[in-house]
Amino acid sequence: MQKGSKQVTKQTIIRDLSWLAFNARVLQEANDATNQLHDRLRFLGIFSNNLDEFFRVRVATLNRMLLLGKSGRMHLEANPEKILRKIQQTVITQQQEFDATYADIIKQMQHEHIHIKNEKQLSKSQQEFVTKYFEQKVRTQIIPLMIESIPHMPLLRDKSIYLACVLGKTREALAQRYALIEIPTKVLPRFVIMPSEKGEKDIILLEDIIRYNLPMLFAPFGFDRFLGYIIKVTRDAELEIDNDVNTNLIDELEEGLKNRKKGRATRFVYDRQIDPMLLRYLVKRLGLTKKDNLIPGGRIHNFKDFIDFPAGIFDTLKHRPPAFVHPLLKQPCRIMEVIEKRDVMLHFPYHSFDSVIDLLREAAIDPFVQSIKVSLYRVAKNSKIVNALVNAVRNGKEVTVILELRARFDEEANMRWKAQLEEEGVKVVLGIPNMKVHAKICVIKKREFNKTIQYGFVSTGNLNENTATYYGDHILLTTDRAIIADINRVFDYVEQPVKKAAALKACRTLPVSPFDMRKVMMENIEAQIRLAKKKKPASMIIKLNSLVDQLLIEKIYAAAKMGVNVNLIIRGICCALTEQKTFKGQVKALSIIDDYLEHARVFIFGEGKDRQVYISSADWMIRNLDHRVEAAAPIADKDIQQELADILNIQLAENVKGRILDNEQSNNYVQRQKNEPMVRSQEAIYKYLQHKTYS
């Protein structure tokens, strides 16, 4: 039996177990003592946030498949019940490692005189501060629920944490009661800096402020014993979008968001020190069983808040190097004039995202620009992109925005953007029923002196100036007529999916989903197989967030068996086996987890003058290739081709933050060979781009 076969079906690794292996790599970063303490806390927060989404979406999906039986398995080639058992075992093990990592970080913080104190560790002055803070800011934000007197258990909200309280009376042993308090983290900071002795920095969590003040809440009712334990529920978060094309999408989304709040519980996390009777009571009232994911944890839950742990409290904090403007786009300049002469590729977060905003601002005020079309998926809270588009309308331009309302967990924000954009006169297109528009594209139409010229871009990531400071992405700025023509075809299709149904099939340059992206990628792999058969050099570098698609994985296997050298750079899920005796070519699979989130999708097939290079918004997953509108852009400019190849080769040389993706998903770090230079790729790419010159 093949190595790793216990986790493999049909020669691939089970997707959900591979995802847990990815999150284990995030936890490794939290455990890495060479990282700054603030970053280690941030990685704990990322791990926790990732796991929450995993339970909201993937575990929820498995539960649905289990309920539906064989008919619900769809693309899942294994037993959902078995996978759910394995998930619970893995998550409990990871939780233990998480707790040990957090304990180590707390210890290291204490060496720097930073202390996270609980309600039992306060000095007299801190007790006074906490009492006053509770009375002035917290008390009016909470309403305790005496759950034993409520016929129906109140809905415990996803993404919230609760203090489950045991209240007692010393003179009446049987007078024990239970209460729930939702911690108001949506309106108050989770971390509160307290007055401290000179040289010390003390922080208390909001829930511990409430714990300390339980007597103020409940003593008037005769209780004199108070215990509190943090719990949280994770719920099924998938929106069920109806197939009826006549149904109003906004109504569906609003209903779906209501349902999300009511979704079936997929995980119940509790303080492992919780009163056993209280735990049994809560499990029963929530309708859970031992088959559900009941996860014992520490005192603290919702570690995602640690992503925003107050950085200013660390004296030794080192900041990331600042982004810099691409040398060809330094202001003052006319960006449209620059890209008329040559294609330009921006690499985030190394290059400044301001250049994209400058391009749209320039289009907004250029008297000869007639229209702007752009697709938006997730934008910043106070989006400068949206601001530029609104100003374009005010300047008389025709602006069309494809707004994908179903961007998971951003649906409510996108509905607000829809209302705001339409109020300003922007034409908002809501996409296509049952198919997300995930392509990141733009086209600007300009007519000057009876001459029409169009500018556009294709991006691997969202048009979001905030995430562009830590997401690794690429964006191609171009006036290439073939690319622009296909971008227009994608817009035509999305704007009128029935009338313009053939528009995607008419694309000649951009591989697009759901029409031909998989086909084009398979043809490129096949071309390398033909070269290998002729004993010629054959290779490919595939960089993705996730590699799941069975057909493309099998094509990669076919290439490796024929001697094609395959390099995979996969941040997250990798369902491909990389170790098979039948492989003649070298297969190397690498995952890089570091300061920046590796988000780009880049595909390089072959070498030399016949090399084919693409950037894309699409991962190699069924959902991206069959159920979304996606776009990939071929890179024709030889200098940009080489630039991308150099960047990917730097990443392939990674030996500090790189993990080998083997069949066992064991996450072993790449071992630096004797006399081999240390390569931390994100730092090396910054230096490479910083010193790159353009003629």
C-alpha positions in Angstrom: 0.0 0.0 0.0 1.3 3.4 -0.9 2.8 5.7 1.7 0.1 7.9 3.1 -2.7 5.6 1.8 -4.7 5.9 5.1 -5.5 9.5 4.1 -5.8 8.9 0.4 -8.7 8.0 -1.9 -8.3 7.6 -5.7 -4.6 8.6 -5.4 -5.3 11.9 -3.7 -5.1 13.2 -0.1 -8.5 14.0 1.5 -9.1 17.7 1.1 -10.2 18.4 4.7 -7.3 16.6 6.3 -4.9 18.5 4.0 -6.6 21.7 5.1 -5.9 20.8 8.8 -2.3 20.2 7.8 -2.2 23.7 6.4 -3.5 25.2 9.6 -0.9 23.2 11.5 1.7 25.1 9.5 0.1 28.3 10.8 0.4 26.9 14.3 4.0 26.2 13.6 4.6 29.9 13.0 3.0 30.7 16.4 5.3 28.1 18.0 8.4 29.5 16.2 10.5 31.2 18.9 12.4 33.2 16.2 9.3 35.2 15.4 8.4 38.3 17.3 6.0 37.8 20.2 3.4 40.0 18.6 3.6 38.0 15.4 3.3 34.7 17.4 0.1 36.0 18.9 -1.1 37.1 15.5 -0.5 33.6 14.1 -2.5 32.1 17.0 -5.3 34.5 16.0 -5.0 33.4 12.3 -5.1 29.7 13.3 -8.2 30.3 15.4 -10.0 32.3 12.7 -9.1 29.7 10.1 -10.4 26.9 12.3 -13.7 28.8 12.9 -14.3 29.1 9.2 -13.3 25.5 8.6 -16.1 24.4 11.0 -18.6 26.9 9.7 -18.1 25.7 6.1 -16.3 22.4 5.6 -17.5 20.6 8.7 -21.0 21.9 8.1 -20.8 20.5 4.5 -19.7 17.1 5.8 -22.5 17.1 8.3 -25.0 17.8 5.5 -23.5 15.0 3.3 -23.8 12.7 6.3 -27.5 13.5 6.6 -28.1 13.1 2.9 -26.3 9.8 2.7 -24.9 8.5 -0.6 -26.7 11.1 -2.7 -25.1 14.0 -0.8 -21.5 13.0 -1.2 -21.0 14.6 -4.6 -17.3 15.2 -5.0 -16.4 13.6 -1.7 -14.9 10.2 -2.4 -14.6 9.1 1.2 -16.9 8.4 4.2 -18.0 11.7 5.8 -18.5 10.1 9.2 -14.9 8.7 9.1 -13.5 12.1 8.1 -15.5 13.9 10.8 -14.0 11.5 13.4 -10.5 12.2 12.1 -11.2 15.9 12.1 -12.2 15.8 15.8 -9.1 13.8 16.7 -6.8 16.1 14.8 -8.4 19.3 16.2 -8.2 18.1 19.8 -4.5 17.3 19.3 -3.9 20.7 17.7 -5.8 22.4 20.5 -3.4 20.8 23.0 -0.4 22.2 21.0 -2.2 25.5 20.7 -2.6 25.7 24.5 1.1 24.8 25.0 2.2 27.4 22.5 0.1 30.1 24.1 1.5 29.2 27.6 5.0 29.6 26.1 4.2 33.0 24.6 2.8 34.2 27.9 6.0 33.1 29.6 8.1 35.0 27.0 5.9 38.1 27.4 6.5 38.0 31.1 10.3 38.3 30.4 9.4 41.5 28.6 7.3 42.6 31.6 4.1 42.2 29.7 1.4 40.4 31.6 -2.1 39.2 30.7 -3.8 39.1 34.1 -7.0 37.4 35.1 -9.5 38.5 37.6 -7.7 36.8 40.5 -4.3 38.4 39.9 -5.2 42.1 40.3 -3.5 44.6 42.6 -5.7 46.8 44.7 -5.4 49.7 42.3 -6.2 47.4 39.3 -9.3 46.1 41.2 -10.5 49.6 41.5 -9.8 50.3 37.9 -11.6 47.1 36.7 -14.6 47.9 38.9 -14.8 51.5 37.6 -14.3 50.3 34.0 -17.1 47.8 34.3 -19.5 50.3 35.8 -18.8 53.0 33.2 -18.4 51.0 30.0 -19.5 47.3 30.4 -22.5 47.0 32.7 -25.0 48.6 30.3 -23.7 46.5 27.4 -24.6 43.2 28.9 -27.9 41.5 29.9 -27.4 38.2 31.8 -29.8 35.4 30.7 -31.1 33.1 33.5 -31.3 30.1 31.1 -33.0 27.7 33.5 -36.1 29.9 33.5 -36.2 30.2 29.7 -38.4 27.5 28.0 -36.4 27.7 24.8 -32.6 28.0 24.9 -31.6 31.3 23.4 -29.7 31.2 20.2 -25.9 31.3 20.9 -24.5 33.5 18.1 -21.7 32.4 15.9 -18.5 34.5 16.3 -19.5 35.4 19.8 -18.2 34.2 23.1 -20.3 33.6 26.2 -19.5 33.5 29.9 -21.4 30.5 31.3 -22.0 31.2 35.0 -22.7 29.0 38.0 -24.4 30.9 40.7 -24.8 29.6 44.2 -25.9 30.3 47.8 -23.7 29.1 50.7 -26.7 28.4 52.9 -28.7 26.6 50.2 -26.7 23.9 48.5 -29.5 23.1 46.1 -30.1 26.7 45.0 -27.5 26.6 42.2 -28.5 28.4 39.1 -27.0 28.9 35.6 -26.7 32.1 33.6 -25.2 33.2 30.2 -23.6 36.5 29.4 -22.6 37.4 25.9 -19.2 39.2 25.9 -19.7 42.5 24.1 -16.6 42.4 21.9 -18.4 44.0 19.0 -18.7 47.3 20.9 -15.8 47.1 23.4 -12.1 46.2 23.0 -11.2 42.6 24.0 -7.9 43.8 25.5 -7.9 46.5 28.2 -4.6 48.0 29.4 -4.6 48.5 33.1 -2.6 50.9 35.3 0.6 49.1 36.2 3.7 49.4 38.3 6.7 51.2 36.8 8.3 49.0 34.1 5.4 46.6 33.9 2.6 46.4 31.4 -0.6 44.7 32.5 -3.6 43.7 30.3 -6.9 42.2 31.2 -9.4 40.5 28.9 -12.9 41.9 28.7 -14.4 38.6 29.9 -12.2 38.7 33.0 -13.4 42.2 33.8 -17.0 40.7 33.8 -15.9 37.7 35.8 -14.5 40.0 38.5 -17.7 42.0 38.6 -20.1 39.0 38.8 -21.0 39.9 42.4 -22.1 43.3 41.3 -24.5 41.6 38.8 -25.9 38.8 40.9 -25.3 39.5 44.6 -28.5 41.6 44.8 -30.4 38.3 44.0 -29.0 36.6 47.1 -26.1 34.7 45.4 -22.7 34.6 47.1 -20.8 32.0 45.0 -19.9 32.9 41.4 -18.0 30.8 38.8 -17.7 31.7 35.1 -16.4 29.7 32.1 -16.0 30.9 28.5 -17.9 28.9 25.8 -18.6 29.4 22.1 -20.6 27.7 19.4 -19.6 27.5 15.7 -22.5 27.2 13.3 -23.1 26.1 9.8 -22.4 29.2 7.7 -23.1 28.1 4.1 -25.7 30.2 2.3 -28.2 28.1 0.5 -28.7 30.0 -2.8 -31.8 28.8 -4.7 -31.5 27.7 -8.3 -34.5 29.7 -9.4 -33.1 32.4 -11.6 -36.2 34.5 -11.0 -35.6 34.7 -7.3 -34.3 38.0 -6.1 -30.7 37.5 -5.2 -30.7 40.1 -2.5 -33.7 38.6 -0.8 -32.0 35.2 -0.9 -28.9 36.7 0.7 -30.7 38.5 3.4 -32.6 35.2 4.2 -29.4 33.3 4.0 -27.7 35.7 6.5 -30.6 35.2 8.9 -30.3 31.4 8.5 -26.5 31.7 9.1 -27.3 33.0 12.5 -29.6 30.0 13.1 -27.4 27.4 11.5 -26.8 24.0 13.0 -24.0 23.9 15.6 -20.9 22.3 14.1 -18.6 22.8 17.1 -18.9 23.5 20.8 -15.8 24.7 22.5 -15.6 25.0 26.3 -13.2 25.7 29.1 -11.9 22.3 30.2 -12.2 23.4 33.8 -15.9 23.9 33.4 -18.3 22.6 36.1 -19.3 19.1 34.8 -23.0 19.6 35.7 -23.0 22.9 33.8 -21.4 21.2 30.8 -23.9 18.4 30.7 -26.7 20.9 31.0 -25.5 23.1 28.1 -24.8 20.1 25.8 -28.4 18.9 26.4 -30.0 22.3 26.0 -28.1 23.0 22.8 -29.2 19.6 21.3 -25.6 18.3 20.9 -24.4 14.8 21.3 -21.0 13.1 21.7 -20.9 12.7 17.9 -20.7 16.5 17.6 -17.4 18.3 17.8 -17.2 19.0 21.6 -13.8 20.5 22.0 -12.2 21.2 25.4 -10.1 24.3 25.5 -8.5 26.8 27.9 -10.0 29.8 29.6 -9.8 31.9 26.4 -11.7 31.3 23.2 -12.1 33.4 20.0 -8.3 33.8 19.7 -9.0 35.5 16.4 -9.1 38.7 18.4 -5.4 38.2 19.1 -4.8 39.2 15.4 -5.4 42.7 16.7 -3.5 42.4 20.0 -2.3 45.9 20.9 1.1 46.2 19.1 2.2 49.3 20.9 2.7 47.4 24.1 5.9 45.7 22.7 9.0 47.9 23.0 11.0 45.5 20.7 8.5 45.4 17.9 10.1 45.5 14.4 7.9 46.7 11.6 7.7 45.3 8.1 9.6 47.2 5.4 7.3 49.7 3.7 5.8 49.1 0.3 7.4 51.2 -2.5 6.0 52.6 -5.7 6.9 50.7 -8.9 9.8 52.6 -10.5 7.8 53.1 -13.8 4.8 54.6 -11.9 6.3 57.1 -9.5 4.3 60.2 -9.3 3.9 62.7 -10.9 3.2 60.6 -14.0 0.3 59.6 -16.2 -0.2 55.9 -15.6 -2.3 55.5 -18.7 0.5 56.9 -20.8 3.0 54.5 -19.2 0.9 51.4 -19.9 0.2 52.6 -23.4 3.9 52.0 -24.1 4.4 48.8 -22.2 2.8 46.3 -19.8 3.5 46.8 -16.1 3.2 44.2 -13.4 2.7 45.2 -9.8 3.7 42.7 -7.0 2.0 43.2 -3.7 2.7 43.8 -0.8 6.2 44.8 -2.1 4.9 47.4 -4.5 2.5 50.1 -3.3 -1.2 49.5 -4.0 -1.5 53.3 -4.4 -0.6 52.9 -8.1 -3.9 51.0 -8.7 -5.9 53.8 -6.9 -3.9 56.4 -8.9 -4.9 54.7 -12.2 -8.6 54.8 -11.3 -8.3 58.4 -10.0 -6.6 59.4 -13.2 -9.4 57.8 -15.2 -12.0 59.6 -13.0 -10.7 63.0 -13.9 -9.4 62.5 -17.4 -11.9 64.4 -19.7 -11.4 61.8 -22.5 -12.3 58.7 -20.4 -15.8 57.6 -21.2 -16.3 54.5 -19.0 -14.9 52.3 -16.3 -15.9 48.7 -15.7 -14.5 46.8 -12.7 -15.3 43.7 -10.7 -15.2 43.9 -6.9 -15.2 41.0 -4.5 -13.9 42.2 -1.1 -13.0 45.9 -0.7 -11.6 47.8 2.2 -13.9 49.2 4.9 -13.3 52.8 3.8 -12.4 51.9 0.2 -10.4 54.3 -1.9 -11.3 52.2 -4.9 -15.0 52.9 -4.3 -14.2 56.6 -3.7 -12.4 56.8 -7.1 -15.3 55.1 -8.9 -17.9 57.5 -7.2 -15.8 60.5 -8.3 -15.7 59.1 -11.8 -19.5 59.2 -11.9 -19.5 62.7 -10.5 -17.2 63.6 -13.4 -19.6 62.3 -15.9 -18.1 58.8 -16.6 -20.2 55.8 -17.0 -19.2 53.4 -14.3 -20.2 49.7 -14.0 -19.3 47.6 -11.0 -19.7 43.8 -10.9 -20.3 43.3 -7.2 -20.2 39.8 -5.9 -22.6 39.7 -3.0 -21.7 36.1 -2.1 -18.1 36.8 -1.0 -18.2 34.6 2.0 -18.6 36.5 5.3 -18.5 39.8 3.4 -22.1 39.6 2.1 -23.5 42.2 4.5 -20.7 44.7 3.7 -21.2 44.2 0.0 -24.9 44.8 0.2 -24.1 48.1 1.9 -21.7 48.9 -0.9 -24.4 48.1 -3.5 -26.8 50.7 -1.9 -24.0 53.3 -1.7 -22.8 52.9 -5.2 -26.3 52.9 -6.7 -27.1 56.0 -4.8 -24.1 57.7 -6.4 -25.2 56.7 -9.9 -22.9 53.6 -10.4 -24.5 50.8 -12.4 -24.2 47.7 -10.1 -24.4 44.2 -11.6 -24.9 41.5 -9.0 -23.4 38.6 -10.9 -25.0 35.4 -11.9 -27.3 33.1 -9.9 -25.4 30.0 -8.6 -22.1 31.2 -9.9 -19.8 33.6 -8.1 -17.9 36.2 -10.1 -14.4 35.8 -8.7 -12.4 37.3 -11.6 -10.5 40.5 -10.7 -10.7 42.6 -13.9 -11.1 46.1 -15.1 -11.4 48.0 -18.3 -11.1 51.8 -18.9 -12.4 53.1 -22.2 -11.0 56.4 -23.5 -11.7 58.3 -26.7 -9.5 61.1 -27.8 -9.3 62.8 -31.2 -11.5 60.1 -32.8 -9.2 57.4 -31.4 -10.4 54.9 -28.9 -7.9 53.2 -26.6 -8.7 50.9 -23.7 -6.7 50.2 -20.6 -7.2 47.3 -18.3 -5.9 45.0 -15.7 -6.2 41.4 -14.5 -5.3 40.7 -10.8 -4.8 37.6 -8.7 -6.2 39.3 -5.6 -8.9 41.7 -4.4 -9.0 45.4 -5.0 -8.5 46.1 -1.3 -5.8 48.6 -0.2 -5.8 47.1 3.3 -5.2 43.4 2.5 -2.7 44.5 -0.3 -0.3 45.4 2.5 0.1 41.8 3.6 -1.4 39.6 0.7 1.1 38.4 -1.9 -0.6 39.1 -5.2 0.2 40.3 -8.8 -1.7 42.6 -11.1 -1.0 43.1 -14.8 -1.7 46.6 -16.1 -2.0 46.5 -19.9 -3.4 47.9 -23.1 -3.0 44.6 -25.0 -5.9 44.6 -27.4 -6.5 40.8 -27.2 -6.6 40.8 -23.4 -8.8 43.9 -23.3 -11.2 42.3 -25.8 -11.6 39.2 -23.6 -12.0 41.3 -20.5 -14.9 43.1 -22.3 -16.4 39.7 -23.2 -16.3 38.6 -19.6 -18.2 41.8 -18.6 -20.7 41.3 -21.4 -21.4 37.8 -20.1 -21.8 38.8 -16.5 -24.0 41.8 -17.4 -26.3 39.7 -19.6 -25.7 36.0 -18.9 -28.6 34.8 -21.0 -28.3 37.1 -24.0 -24.5 37.0 -24.0 -24.1 33.3 -23.0 -21.6 32.7 -25.8 -19.3 35.6 -24.8 -17.0 33.4 -22.7 -16.6 30.9 -25.5 -15.5 33.8 -27.7 -12.5 34.5 -25.5 -9.4 33.9 -27.5 -6.6 35.0 -25.1 -7.8 34.8 -21.5 -8.5 31.3 -20.2 -11.8 31.7 -18.3 -13.9 29.7 -16.0 -16.3 28.0 -16.2 -15.6 27.6 -19.9 -12.1 26.6 -20.7 -9.6 27.3 -18.0 -9.1 23.7 -16.9 -8.9 22.7 -20.6 -6.2 25.3 -21.3 -4.2 24.3 -18.2 -4.4 20.6 -19.2 -3.2 21.5 -22.7 -0.2 23.3 -21.3 0.7 20.3 -19.2 0.2 18.0 -22.2 2.6 20.2 -24.2 5.3 19.5 -21.5 4.5 15.8 -21.6 5.1 15.8 -25.4 8.5 17.5 -24.8 9.5 14.9 -22.2 8.6 12.1 -24.6 11.0 13.6 -27.1 13.7 13.7 -24.4 13.6 17.5 -24.4 13.7 19.7 -21.2 10.2 19.8 -19.8 9.1 21.6 -16.6 6.3 23.5 -14.9 6.0 25.7 -11.8 2.4 25.9 -10.4 1.7 28.3 -7.6 -1.7 28.1 -5.9 -3.6 28.6 -2.7 -5.2 25.2 -3.1 -4.7 22.2 -5.4 -7.8 20.0 -5.3 -9.1 19.3 -8.8 -8.9 15.6 -9.5 -8.5 15.9 -13.3 -5.6 18.4 -13.1 -3.9 16.4 -10.3 -4.1 13.3 -12.5 -2.6 15.3 -15.4 0.3 16.4 -13.1 0.8 12.7 -12.2 0.9 11.9 -15.9 3.5 14.6 -16.5 5.7 13.4 -13.6 5.5 9.8 -14.9 6.8 11.0 -18.3 9.8 12.9 -16.7 8.4 16.4 -16.5 10.0 18.3 -13.6 7.1 19.6 -11.5 7.4 22.3 -8.9 4.4 23.1 -6.8 4.1 26.1 -4.4 0.9 25.5 -2.5 0.0 27.7 0.5 -3.0 25.7 1.7 -4.7 22.5 0.6 -2.6 20.2 -1.5 -4.4 16.9 -2.4 -1.7 15.7 -4.8 0.7 12.9 -3.8 4.2 14.0 -4.4 6.0 10.7 -3.8 5.2 7.9 -6.2 7.6 5.2 -7.5 6.3 5.7 -11.0 7.5 9.4 -11.2 10.5 9.9 -13.5 10.5 13.6 -13.1 11.4 15.5 -10.0 8.2 16.5 -8.0 8.8 19.1 -5.4 5.9 20.6 -3.4 6.5 23.5 -1.1 4.4 25.6 1.3 5.5 29.0 2.5 3.9 30.5 5.6 5.5 33.7 6.7 4.7 37.4 7.4 2.8 37.8 4.2 -0.1 35.6 3.0 0.9 33.9 -0.2 -2.2 34.5 -2.2 -1.1 34.7 -5.9 -1.8 32.0 -8.5 1.0 31.8 -11.1 1.6 29.1 -13.7 4.8 28.7 -15.7 5.0 26.0 -18.3 8.3 25.2 -20.0 11.5 27.2 -20.4 13.2 29.6 -22.8 11.5 31.3 -25.7 8.5 28.8 -25.7 7.7 29.4 -22.0 4.0 30.0 -21.3 3.3 32.1 -18.2 -0.1 33.0 -16.6 -1.4 34.8 -13.6 -4.9 34.0 -12.4 -7.6 34.6 -9.8 -8.5 30.8 -9.8 -7.2 28.0 -7.7 -7.3 24.5 -9.1 -10.5 23.5 -7.4 -13.8 22.3 -8.8 -15.5 25.4 -7.4 -13.1 27.8 -9.2 -13.0 25.9 -12.5 -16.7 24.9 -12.8 -18.8 27.1 -10.6 -17.2 30.5 -10.8 -16.4 33.2 -13.3 -12.6 33.4 -13.2 -9.9 34.7 -15.5 -6.3 34.0 -16.2 -4.0 36.3 -18.1 -1.2 35.1 -20.3 2.0 37.2 -19.9 3.4 38.1 -23.3 6.1 40.6 -22.2 9.4 38.6 -21.9 10.7 40.9 -19.1 7.6 40.4 -17.0 7.8 36.6 -17.7 11.3 36.6 -16.4 10.4 38.7 -13.4 7.7 36.2 -12.4 10.0 33.3 -13.0 12.7 34.9 -10.8 10.2 35.5 -8.0 9.0 31.9 -8.1 12.5 30.6 -8.3 13.4 32.6 -5.2 10.4 30.9 -3.5 11.6 27.5 -4.6 14.9 28.2 -2.9 13.1 29.0 0.4 14.8 27.3 3.3 13.7 29.3 6.3 9.9 29.3 6.2 9.3 26.5 3.7 7.6 23.2 4.5 7.8 20.1 2.3 4.4 18.8 1.3 4.9 15.1 1.4 2.3 12.3 1.2 1.9 12.3 5.0 1.4 16.1 5.2 4.0 16.0 8.0 5.0 19.7 7.5 8.7 19.1 7.8 10.7 22.3 7.3 13.0 22.5 4.2 16.5 21.6 5.6 19.3 24.0 4.5 22.2 22.1 3.1 25.8 22.7 4.2 27.2 25.9 2.8 23.8 26.7 1.3 22.9 30.4 1.8 19.9 31.2 3.9 16.9 32.2 1.8 13.8 33.7 3.4 11.9 34.3 0.2 9.7 37.2 1.2 12.7 39.2 2.3 14.6 38.2 -0.8 11.8 39.1 -3.2 11.6 42.6 -1.5 15.3 43.1 -2.2 15.0 41.7 -5.7 12.2 44.1 -6.6 13.7 47.0 -4.8 16.9 46.8 -6.8 15.3 46.0 -10.1 15.7 48.5 -12.9 13.6 49.1 -16.0 14.9 50.5 -19.3 
